Amino acid sequence: MLMVEVSGPAQASTYLGMNSLRLYGLVASGGVALLGAYVLLRRKPKTPEGIERERRAWLETTGRITDGTVIDVQELPVEKNHHAAIMLIYQYDVAGVSYECSQDVTYLRHWINLHSCRLGLHTSVKYDPQNPGNSLVVSENWMGLRQ
Protein backbone atom coordinates (compact mmCIF):
# COMPACT_ATOMS: atom_id res chain seq x y z
CA MET A 1 0.00 0.00 0.00
CA LEU A 2 1.33 3.36 -1.02
CA MET A 3 0.57 6.45 1.07
CA VAL A 4 1.21 9.88 -0.30
CA GLU A 5 1.47 12.77 2.09
CA VAL A 6 0.49 16.15 0.73
CA SER A 7 2.07 19.14 2.33
CA GLY A 8 2.63 22.73 1.45
CA PRO A 9 0.20 25.03 -0.42
CA ALA A 10 -2.18 22.23 -1.51
CA GLN A 11 -2.83 21.13 2.05
CA ALA A 12 -3.24 24.71 3.30
CA SER A 13 -5.82 25.59 0.63
CA THR A 14 -7.86 22.46 1.39
CA TYR A 15 -7.73 23.22 5.10
CA LEU A 16 -8.81 26.87 4.61
CA GLY A 17 -11.59 25.88 2.20
CA MET A 18 -13.10 23.51 4.76
CA ASN A 19 -12.95 26.12 7.51
CA SER A 20 -14.54 28.84 5.40
CA LEU A 21 -17.46 26.55 4.51
CA ARG A 22 -17.98 25.81 8.19
CA LEU A 23 -17.70 29.52 8.99
CA TYR A 24 -20.31 30.48 6.37
CA GLY A 25 -22.69 27.84 7.71
CA LEU A 26 -22.18 29.02 11.26
CA VAL A 27 -22.77 32.67 10.31
CA ALA A 28 -25.90 31.78 8.33
CA SER A 29 -27.28 29.67 11.20
CA GLY A 30 -26.58 32.46 13.68
CA GLY A 31 -28.29 34.99 11.43
CA VAL A 32 -31.40 32.83 11.11
CA ALA A 33 -31.46 32.30 14.90
CA LEU A 34 -31.16 36.05 15.56
CA LEU A 35 -33.90 36.85 13.04
CA GLY A 36 -36.18 34.25 14.63
CA ALA A 37 -35.54 35.64 18.11
CA TYR A 38 -36.28 39.18 16.90
CA VAL A 39 -39.57 38.12 15.31
CA LEU A 40 -40.68 36.28 18.45
CA LEU A 41 -39.55 38.82 21.02
CA ARG A 42 -40.17 42.16 19.34
CA ARG A 43 -42.70 44.45 20.91
CA LYS A 44 -45.78 45.37 19.04
CA PRO A 45 -46.23 49.10 18.45
CA LYS A 46 -48.48 50.64 21.08
CA THR A 47 -51.73 52.25 20.05
CA PRO A 48 -52.58 55.75 21.29
CA GLU A 49 -55.33 54.20 23.45
CA GLY A 50 -52.79 51.82 25.00
CA ILE A 51 -50.37 54.65 25.74
CA GLU A 52 -53.17 56.66 27.39
CA ARG A 53 -54.27 53.63 29.44
CA GLU A 54 -50.67 53.17 30.70
CA ARG A 55 -50.47 56.87 31.59
CA ARG A 56 -53.68 56.68 33.60
CA ALA A 57 -52.53 53.51 35.40
CA TRP A 58 -49.19 55.12 36.26
CA LEU A 59 -50.87 58.28 37.59
CA GLU A 60 -53.30 56.17 39.66
CA THR A 61 -50.40 54.65 41.57
CA THR A 62 -47.88 57.51 41.76
CA GLY A 63 -49.95 60.67 41.45
CA ARG A 64 -50.54 63.19 44.21
CA ILE A 65 -54.02 64.52 44.84
CA THR A 66 -55.09 68.17 44.86
CA ASP A 67 -58.39 70.02 44.64
CA GLY A 68 -59.66 71.22 41.30
CA THR A 69 -62.73 72.53 39.52
CA VAL A 70 -64.51 71.30 36.42
CA ILE A 71 -64.71 74.12 33.91
CA ASP A 72 -66.58 72.49 31.03
CA VAL A 73 -67.48 69.27 29.24
CA GLN A 74 -67.21 69.48 25.46
CA GLU A 75 -67.99 67.00 22.74
CA LEU A 76 -65.64 67.28 19.78
CA PRO A 77 -67.18 66.29 16.43
CA VAL A 78 -65.85 63.55 14.16
CA GLU A 79 -63.04 64.71 11.88
CA LYS A 80 -61.15 62.98 9.08
CA ASN A 81 -58.74 60.81 11.09
CA HIS A 82 -60.23 61.30 14.55
CA HIS A 83 -63.20 59.84 16.37
CA ALA A 84 -65.75 61.91 18.26
CA ALA A 85 -64.33 62.76 21.67
CA ILE A 86 -65.77 63.93 24.96
CA MET A 87 -63.35 66.25 26.74
CA LEU A 88 -63.56 67.05 30.44
CA ILE A 89 -61.88 70.44 31.03
CA TYR A 90 -60.71 71.21 34.56
CA GLN A 91 -58.49 73.59 36.52
CA TYR A 92 -56.25 73.06 39.57
CA ASP A 93 -53.36 74.72 41.42
CA VAL A 94 -50.00 73.20 42.41
CA ALA A 95 -47.36 75.21 44.29
CA GLY A 96 -48.95 78.52 43.35
CA VAL A 97 -49.17 77.68 39.65
CA SER A 98 -52.60 77.34 38.05
CA TYR A 99 -53.09 74.55 35.48
CA GLU A 100 -55.97 74.18 33.05
CA CYS A 101 -56.13 70.74 31.46
CA SER A 102 -58.47 68.48 29.57
CA GLN A 103 -58.95 64.74 29.64
CA ASP A 104 -60.51 62.61 26.93
CA VAL A 105 -63.19 60.65 28.80
CA THR A 106 -64.77 59.08 25.71
CA TYR A 107 -63.84 55.53 26.79
CA LEU A 108 -64.49 56.23 30.47
CA ARG A 109 -68.01 57.66 30.14
CA HIS A 110 -69.69 54.52 31.54
CA TRP A 111 -67.94 55.25 34.88
CA ILE A 112 -69.16 58.85 35.11
CA ASN A 113 -72.37 60.76 34.61
CA LEU A 114 -71.40 63.54 32.22
CA HIS A 115 -74.72 65.35 32.75
CA SER A 116 -73.84 65.94 36.40
CA CYS A 117 -70.47 67.49 35.42
CA ARG A 118 -71.37 71.14 35.50
CA LEU A 119 -69.45 74.36 35.63
CA GLY A 120 -67.84 74.83 39.03
CA LEU A 121 -68.13 71.19 40.16
CA HIS A 122 -65.41 70.48 42.73
CA THR A 123 -63.15 67.57 41.91
CA SER A 124 -59.98 65.86 43.04
CA VAL A 125 -57.13 65.79 40.54
CA LYS A 126 -54.24 63.32 40.49
CA TYR A 127 -51.09 64.84 39.05
CA ASP A 128 -47.45 63.87 38.49
CA PRO A 129 -45.28 65.66 41.10
CA GLN A 130 -42.40 65.86 38.60
CA ASN A 131 -44.65 67.24 35.84
CA PRO A 132 -47.80 68.81 37.38
CA GLY A 133 -49.33 69.40 33.94
CA ASN A 134 -49.71 65.61 33.59
CA SER A 135 -52.95 64.91 35.43
CA LEU A 136 -56.29 63.14 35.42
CA VAL A 137 -59.70 63.38 37.02
CA VAL A 138 -61.10 59.96 36.23
CA SER A 139 -59.62 56.58 35.34
CA GLU A 140 -60.63 52.93 35.41
CA ASN A 141 -59.90 52.54 39.14
CA TRP A 142 -60.09 56.07 40.51
CA MET A 143 -62.75 58.78 40.48
CA GLY A 144 -62.05 62.40 41.39
CA LEU A 145 -65.46 63.84 40.51
CA ARG A 146 -67.57 64.76 43.52
CA GLN A 147 -71.23 64.33 42.86
C-alpha positions in Angstrom: 0.0 0.0 0.0 1.3 3.4 -1.0 0.6 6.4 1.1 1.2 9.9 -0.3 1.5 12.8 2.1 0.5 16.2 0.7 2.1 19.1 2.3 2.6 22.7 1.4 0.2 25.0 -0.4 -2.2 22.2 -1.5 -2.8 21.1 2.1 -3.2 24.7 3.3 -5.8 25.6 0.6 -7.9 22.5 1.4 -7.7 23.2 5.1 -8.8 26.9 4.6 -11.6 25.9 2.2 -13.1 23.5 4.8 -12.9 26.1 7.5 -14.5 28.8 5.4 -17.5 26.5 4.5 -18.0 25.8 8.2 -17.7 29.5 9.0 -20.3 30.5 6.4 -22.7 27.8 7.7 -22.2 29.0 11.3 -22.8 32.7 10.3 -25.9 31.8 8.3 -27.3 29.7 11.2 -26.6 32.5 13.7 -28.3 35.0 11.4 -31.4 32.8 11.1 -31.5 32.3 14.9 -31.2 36.0 15.6 -33.9 36.8 13.0 -36.2 34.2 14.6 -35.5 35.6 18.1 -36.3 39.2 16.9 -39.6 38.1 15.3 -40.7 36.3 18.4 -39.6 38.8 21.0 -40.2 42.2 19.3 -42.7 44.4 20.9 -45.8 45.4 19.0 -46.2 49.1 18.5 -48.5 50.6 21.1 -51.7 52.2 20.0 -52.6 55.7 21.3 -55.3 54.2 23.5 -52.8 51.8 25.0 -50.4 54.6 25.7 -53.2 56.7 27.4 -54.3 53.6 29.4 -50.7 53.2 30.7 -50.5 56.9 31.6 -53.7 56.7 33.6 -52.5 53.5 35.4 -49.2 55.1 36.3 -50.9 58.3 37.6 -53.3 56.2 39.7 -50.4 54.6 41.6 -47.9 57.5 41.8 -50.0 60.7 41.4 -50.5 63.2 44.2 -54.0 64.5 44.8 -55.1 68.2 44.9 -58.4 70.0 44.6 -59.7 71.2 41.3 -62.7 72.5 39.5 -64.5 71.3 36.4 -64.7 74.1 33.9 -66.6 72.5 31.0 -67.5 69.3 29.2 -67.2 69.5 25.5 -68.0 67.0 22.7 -65.6 67.3 19.8 -67.2 66.3 16.4 -65.9 63.5 14.2 -63.0 64.7 11.9 -61.1 63.0 9.1 -58.7 60.8 11.1 -60.2 61.3 14.6 -63.2 59.8 16.4 -65.7 61.9 18.3 -64.3 62.8 21.7 -65.8 63.9 25.0 -63.3 66.3 26.7 -63.6 67.1 30.4 -61.9 70.4 31.0 -60.7 71.2 34.6 -58.5 73.6 36.5 -56.2 73.1 39.6 -53.4 74.7 41.4 -50.0 73.2 42.4 -47.4 75.2 44.3 -49.0 78.5 43.4 -49.2 77.7 39.6 -52.6 77.3 38.0 -53.1 74.5 35.5 -56.0 74.2 33.1 -56.1 70.7 31.5 -58.5 68.5 29.6 -59.0 64.7 29.6 -60.5 62.6 26.9 -63.2 60.6 28.8 -64.8 59.1 25.7 -63.8 55.5 26.8 -64.5 56.2 30.5 -68.0 57.7 30.1 -69.7 54.5 31.5 -67.9 55.3 34.9 -69.2 58.8 35.1 -72.4 60.8 34.6 -71.4 63.5 32.2 -74.7 65.3 32.7 -73.8 65.9 36.4 -70.5 67.5 35.4 -71.4 71.1 35.5 -69.4 74.4 35.6 -67.8 74.8 39.0 -68.1 71.2 40.2 -65.4 70.5 42.7 -63.2 67.6 41.9 -60.0 65.9 43.0 -57.1 65.8 40.5 -54.2 63.3 40.5 -51.1 64.8 39.0 -47.5 63.9 38.5 -45.3 65.7 41.1 -42.4 65.9 38.6 -44.7 67.2 35.8 -47.8 68.8 37.4 -49.3 69.4 33.9 -49.7 65.6 33.6 -52.9 64.9 35.4 -56.3 63.1 35.4 -59.7 63.4 37.0 -61.1 60.0 36.2 -59.6 56.6 35.3 -60.6 52.9 35.4 -59.9 52.5 39.1 -60.1 56.1 40.5 -62.7 58.8 40.5 -62.1 62.4 41.4 -65.5 63.8 40.5 -67.6 64.8 43.5 -71.2 64.3 42.9 
